[in-house]
Structures are given as C-alpha cells and as structure tokens.
Amino acid sequence: MKLAQIEDAGEFQFIRNTLKNHYDVHAGEILEFWIDGWYMASESQWVWSSLNTKVNFFSWAHGEPNGIDQCIGLYNHQDFLMNDDKCEVARAYICEDE
C-alpha cells in the first residue's frame, strides 16, 4: 500500500465521489485526506513523493495552491478538490495498492 497518486480525471472523480458518498461536504467537522503529492521546491514542481515523478493531473480548489504549503490533500469544505496544506498536519489519508 502507498498513498494514492491521482493520474487522471476519471480516477479523481472516482475518489471524490467515494468521499462525497461517505462524508458530508457541509459538515461542521473539517476533514482532509492526504494523497501522495508534494511540492518539491528545488525543482519548482509538484511530485509524487513515493516515486519522485512529476504530478501531471490537478483539480485544485478555488485559490489553490496558495503557495504557502507543500502537500496535497482533498478537503471536504472545498468539495474534495485539491488543496495544499502543511505536510506535518495529522490527517486521514487515501491509499492504493502498488
């Protein structure tokens, strides 16, 4: 198992729909789920951390990435679109088989 790497719109929509079916996007509780992406400042690009390869698909929430944080999560208050956040924040995560 490894953190999920979202490669295309179909895979993203499947994950997003699964999250929406299980979690209320308007709930008072803030939920964010980590995926494998992080910002490699030395290369000025987003990469999949487990493979160190470039992320080619993005579906960012409005105003994201905001250039402050370095890891990619899917956040319920942003309709489970991609959001950058501080990597050290404890969050649930989405995994996939290798």
C-alpha positions as CSV (number, residue, x, y, z in Angstrom):
1,M,0.0,0.0,0.0
2,K,1.1,3.6,-0.7
3,L,-0.5,7.0,-0.7
4,A,-2.8,7.4,-3.7
5,Q,-1.5,9.0,-6.8
6,I,-4.3,10.5,-8.9
7,E,-3.3,10.2,-12.5
8,D,-6.3,11.4,-14.4
9,A,-9.8,12.9,-14.2
10,G,-11.6,9.6,-14.1
11,E,-9.6,8.3,-11.1
12,F,-10.0,11.7,-9.4
13,Q,-13.8,11.6,-9.9
14,F,-14.0,8.1,-8.5
15,I,-12.1,9.1,-5.3
16,R,-14.0,12.3,-5.0
17,N,-17.4,10.6,-5.4
18,T,-16.4,7.9,-2.9
19,L,-15.5,10.6,-0.3
20,K,-18.7,12.5,-1.0
21,N,-20.8,9.4,-0.5
22,H,-19.2,8.8,2.9
23,Y,-18.6,12.4,4.2
24,D,-20.8,15.5,4.3
25,V,-19.1,18.3,2.4
26,H,-21.1,20.8,4.5
27,A,-20.5,19.1,7.9
28,G,-19.2,21.3,10.7
29,E,-16.2,19.0,11.1
30,I,-13.2,19.7,8.8
31,L,-12.0,16.6,7.0
32,E,-8.9,16.5,4.8
33,F,-7.4,13.4,3.3
34,W,-3.7,13.2,2.2
35,I,-2.7,11.9,-1.2
36,D,0.9,11.3,-2.3
37,G,1.6,14.7,-3.9
38,W,4.0,17.3,-2.5
39,Y,5.8,20.4,-3.8
40,M,9.5,19.9,-4.5
41,A,10.8,23.5,-4.2
42,S,14.2,22.6,-5.6
43,E,12.5,21.5,-8.9
44,S,9.7,24.1,-8.7
45,Q,7.1,21.3,-9.4
46,W,4.6,19.0,-7.7
47,V,5.8,15.4,-7.5
48,W,4.5,12.0,-6.3
49,S,6.6,11.5,-3.2
50,S,6.9,7.7,-3.4
51,L,8.2,7.7,-7.0
52,N,9.7,11.2,-7.2
53,T,7.9,11.7,-10.5
54,K,6.0,14.8,-11.7
55,V,2.3,15.2,-11.0
56,N,0.5,15.7,-14.3
57,F,-3.1,15.9,-13.2
58,F,-4.6,18.6,-10.9
59,S,-8.0,19.6,-9.8
60,W,-7.4,22.4,-7.4
61,A,-10.0,24.2,-5.3
62,H,-10.5,27.9,-6.0
63,G,-7.5,29.8,-4.8
64,E,-5.3,26.7,-4.5
65,P,-2.5,26.1,-4.5
66,N,-1.8,29.2,-2.5
67,G,2.0,28.8,-2.5
68,I,2.2,28.5,1.3
69,D,2.1,24.8,1.9
70,Q,3.7,21.7,0.3
71,C,1.5,18.6,0.5
72,I,-1.8,17.8,-1.4
73,G,-5.0,16.9,0.4
74,L,-8.6,16.6,-0.5
75,Y,-10.7,18.8,1.8
76,N,-14.5,18.5,2.5
77,H,-15.1,22.2,2.8
78,Q,-13.7,22.6,-0.7
79,D,-15.9,19.9,-2.2
80,F,-13.0,17.4,-2.0
81,L,-11.0,19.3,-4.6
82,M,-7.2,19.5,-4.2
83,N,-5.8,21.8,-1.6
84,D,-2.2,22.4,-0.5
85,D,-1.5,22.2,3.3
86,K,1.3,21.8,5.7
87,C,2.8,18.3,5.5
88,E,3.2,18.0,9.3
89,V,-0.6,18.3,9.9
90,A,-2.1,15.0,11.0
91,R,-4.8,13.9,8.5
92,A,-6.5,10.8,7.3
93,Y,-5.1,9.5,4.1
94,I,-6.1,7.7,0.9
95,C,-4.1,4.7,-0.2
96,E,-3.9,2.4,-3.2
97,D,-2.3,-0.9,-3.9
98,E,1.1,-0.9,-5.5
